[in-house]
Amino acid sequence: MKSDKISEAVVRRLPVYLRFLNDLQKREIATVSSQELGQRLDLNPAQIRKDLAYFGDFGRKGIGYDVPYLIEKIRHILKLDQQINVVLVGAGNLGQALSNYNIYLKDTMKITAVFDSYPPKIGTKINTLTVQPMEELASTVREQGIRIGIITVPEQEAQKVADILIGAGIEAILNFAPVILKTPPEIRVHAADFTTDLQSLAYYLHEGKDEEEHGY
């Protein structure tokens, strides 16, 4: 790797590249150029080459990228060439949907434990997983070597859950609760806020309609 200071934007684009490359491999396409990647992903080919160059020289001039080789390298960069266990807290509708979807993913990153504090949910099954009480979270995280947590609890409970996860040794959190979490600087937090995304889409709908109505 040429630099330890890789921007978040670059890291977030790597899974996009990987998903497209996996699709190419399924269709038995052996090579792909940055131009083709750019056209299909609506990205600048120069940006793609620059992103990948942060981590090594993977392409060949006039030929492009070897698809299986690049998949292997990106998986290694993202640490997806190893088993990554994930814990989910909040066995409500969203938590159940994520857990059920995750079961069928053919990947090394898996939700392997689900927790909730609501007594009627404890002991129930979500596919092959049994919902556990919060009191067992710390020991389960240690036993399974879990380093990533997902929060799908109500807004008012999210900070408390984050504190518990961090205290148990979690290093990164995907937060679905509509609240900004206060965490130590070494803890990586990504927010998945459906409301914010929908509101930003609504802006563009109103903008287009207003322009049409007012003849802009």
C-alpha positions as CSV (number, residue, x, y, z in Angstrom):
1,M,0.0,0.0,0.0
2,K,1.4,3.4,-1.0
3,S,-0.2,5.4,1.7
4,D,-1.7,4.8,5.1
5,K,-3.9,7.8,4.7
6,I,-6.6,6.4,2.4
7,S,-9.7,8.6,2.2
8,E,-13.1,7.2,3.3
9,A,-14.4,7.9,-0.2
10,V,-11.9,5.5,-1.7
11,V,-12.6,2.8,0.8
12,R,-16.4,3.2,0.2
13,R,-15.9,2.8,-3.6
14,L,-13.9,-0.5,-3.2
15,P,-17.1,-2.6,-2.4
16,V,-18.8,-1.1,-5.4
17,Y,-15.9,-2.3,-7.6
18,L,-16.0,-5.7,-5.9
19,R,-19.7,-6.2,-6.5
20,F,-19.3,-5.4,-10.2
21,L,-16.3,-7.6,-10.6
22,N,-18.1,-10.5,-9.0
23,D,-20.9,-10.0,-11.5
24,L,-18.3,-10.1,-14.3
25,Q,-16.8,-13.3,-12.9
26,K,-20.2,-14.9,-12.8
27,R,-20.5,-14.1,-16.5
28,E,-17.1,-15.6,-17.1
29,I,-15.6,-12.3,-18.2
30,A,-11.8,-12.5,-17.6
31,T,-10.6,-9.0,-18.1
32,V,-12.0,-5.5,-17.8
33,S,-10.6,-2.0,-18.5
34,S,-11.0,1.1,-16.3
35,Q,-12.9,2.6,-19.1
36,E,-15.5,-0.2,-19.0
37,L,-15.6,0.0,-15.2
38,G,-16.2,3.7,-15.4
39,Q,-19.0,3.4,-18.0
40,R,-20.9,0.7,-16.0
41,L,-20.4,2.4,-12.6
42,D,-20.8,6.0,-13.8
43,L,-17.4,6.9,-12.5
44,N,-14.4,8.6,-14.0
45,P,-11.9,5.9,-15.3
46,A,-9.0,8.0,-14.0
47,Q,-10.6,8.0,-10.6
48,I,-10.9,4.2,-10.6
49,R,-7.2,3.8,-11.7
50,K,-6.2,6.2,-8.9
51,D,-8.2,4.4,-6.3
52,L,-6.7,1.1,-7.1
53,A,-3.2,2.5,-7.5
54,Y,-3.3,3.4,-3.8
55,F,-3.0,-0.3,-3.0
56,G,-0.8,-1.5,-5.8
57,D,-0.3,-1.9,-9.6
58,F,-3.1,-4.3,-10.6
59,G,-3.6,-3.4,-14.2
60,R,-1.7,-4.1,-17.5
61,K,-1.5,-1.4,-20.1
62,G,-3.6,-2.3,-23.2
63,I,-5.2,-5.2,-21.5
64,G,-6.8,-3.9,-18.3
65,Y,-7.5,-5.7,-15.1
66,D,-7.6,-9.5,-14.6
67,V,-11.0,-9.9,-13.0
68,P,-10.3,-12.9,-10.7
69,Y,-7.0,-11.4,-9.6
70,L,-8.5,-8.0,-8.9
71,I,-11.3,-9.6,-6.9
72,E,-8.8,-11.4,-4.8
73,K,-6.8,-8.2,-4.2
74,I,-9.8,-6.1,-3.2
75,R,-11.1,-8.8,-0.9
76,H,-7.7,-8.8,0.8
77,I,-7.7,-5.0,1.1
78,L,-11.1,-5.1,2.6
79,K,-10.1,-8.0,4.9
80,L,-12.9,-10.1,3.3
81,D,-10.4,-13.0,2.8
82,Q,-10.9,-13.8,6.5
83,Q,-14.0,-14.7,8.6
84,I,-15.5,-11.5,10.1
85,N,-18.2,-12.1,12.7
86,V,-20.7,-9.4,13.3
87,V,-23.0,-8.8,16.2
88,L,-26.5,-7.1,15.8
89,V,-28.3,-5.5,18.7
90,G,-32.1,-4.9,18.2
91,A,-34.2,-7.9,17.1
92,G,-37.1,-5.8,15.8
93,N,-38.4,-5.8,12.2
94,L,-35.2,-4.2,10.8
95,G,-32.9,-6.4,12.8
96,Q,-34.8,-9.5,11.8
97,A,-34.7,-8.4,8.1
98,L,-30.9,-7.8,8.2
99,S,-30.3,-11.1,10.0
100,N,-32.4,-13.1,7.6
101,Y,-30.8,-11.5,4.5
102,N,-27.3,-12.0,5.9
103,I,-27.9,-15.8,6.3
104,Y,-28.0,-16.3,2.6
105,L,-24.9,-14.1,1.7
106,K,-22.0,-16.2,0.4
107,D,-19.4,-14.1,2.1
108,T,-17.0,-14.2,5.0
109,M,-18.7,-11.4,6.8
110,K,-21.7,-12.8,8.8
111,I,-24.0,-11.7,11.5
112,T,-23.3,-14.5,14.0
113,A,-25.1,-13.2,17.1
114,V,-28.3,-11.2,17.8
115,F,-29.2,-9.5,21.0
116,D,-32.2,-7.7,22.5
117,S,-33.2,-6.4,25.9
118,Y,-37.0,-7.0,25.4
119,P,-37.8,-10.3,27.4
120,P,-40.4,-11.7,24.9
121,K,-37.8,-11.6,22.1
122,I,-35.0,-13.3,24.1
123,G,-34.8,-17.0,23.1
124,T,-36.7,-16.6,19.8
125,K,-35.2,-17.7,16.6
126,I,-34.2,-15.6,13.5
127,N,-33.4,-18.2,11.0
128,T,-30.5,-20.1,12.6
129,L,-29.7,-17.5,15.2
130,T,-31.2,-17.3,18.7
131,V,-31.8,-13.9,20.2
132,Q,-29.7,-13.6,23.3
133,P,-30.0,-11.3,26.3
134,M,-27.8,-8.3,26.6
135,E,-26.0,-9.8,29.6
136,E,-24.4,-12.3,27.3
137,L,-23.1,-9.8,24.8
138,A,-19.6,-9.2,26.2
139,S,-18.8,-12.9,26.6
140,T,-20.1,-13.7,23.1
141,V,-18.1,-10.9,21.6
142,R,-14.9,-12.3,23.2
143,E,-15.7,-15.9,22.4
144,Q,-16.5,-15.2,18.7
145,G,-13.8,-12.6,18.2
146,I,-16.4,-10.1,17.0
147,R,-15.1,-6.6,16.1
148,I,-18.1,-5.1,14.2
149,G,-21.5,-4.2,15.7
150,I,-24.8,-3.3,14.1
151,I,-27.3,-1.1,16.0
152,T,-31.0,-1.4,15.1
153,V,-32.6,-0.2,18.3
154,P,-34.8,2.9,18.8
155,E,-33.1,6.3,18.9
156,Q,-33.3,6.7,22.7
157,E,-31.5,3.4,23.2
158,A,-28.8,3.7,20.6
159,Q,-26.1,5.5,22.7
160,K,-26.5,3.1,25.6
161,V,-26.1,0.1,23.1
162,A,-23.0,1.8,21.5
163,D,-21.4,2.2,24.9
164,I,-22.0,-1.5,25.7
165,L,-20.6,-2.6,22.3
166,I,-17.5,-0.5,22.7
167,G,-17.0,-1.7,26.3
168,A,-17.2,-5.3,25.0
169,G,-14.4,-4.6,22.5
170,I,-16.2,-3.7,19.3
171,E,-14.1,-1.5,17.0
172,A,-16.6,-0.5,14.3
173,I,-20.3,0.2,14.4
174,L,-23.0,0.4,11.6
175,N,-25.7,2.6,13.2
176,F,-29.3,2.4,11.8
177,A,-30.7,4.6,14.6
178,P,-31.4,8.2,13.6
179,V,-29.0,9.7,16.2
180,I,-25.4,10.8,16.2
181,L,-23.4,8.5,18.5
182,K,-20.7,9.8,20.8
183,T,-17.8,7.4,20.6
184,P,-14.0,7.5,21.1
185,P,-12.0,8.7,18.1
186,E,-10.6,5.2,17.5
187,I,-14.1,3.7,17.0
188,R,-15.3,3.8,13.4
189,V,-19.0,4.6,13.1
190,H,-21.0,4.6,9.8
191,A,-24.6,5.8,9.9
192,A,-27.4,4.3,7.8
193,D,-30.3,6.8,8.1
194,F,-33.2,6.0,5.8
195,T,-35.1,9.2,6.8
196,T,-32.2,11.4,5.8
197,D,-31.8,9.6,2.4
198,L,-35.5,9.9,1.7
199,Q,-35.6,13.5,2.6
200,S,-32.7,14.3,0.2
201,L,-34.5,12.5,-2.6
202,A,-37.7,14.5,-1.8
203,Y,-35.7,17.7,-2.4
204,Y,-34.9,16.7,-6.0
205,L,-38.5,15.7,-6.7
206,H,-39.8,19.1,-5.5
207,E,-37.0,20.9,-7.4
208,G,-37.9,19.3,-10.7
209,K,-41.6,19.9,-10.3
210,D,-41.1,23.6,-9.3
211,E,-38.8,24.2,-12.3
212,E,-41.5,22.8,-14.6
213,E,-44.3,24.7,-13.0
214,H,-42.5,28.0,-13.0
215,G,-40.8,27.6,-16.4
216,Y,-37.2,27.8,-15.2
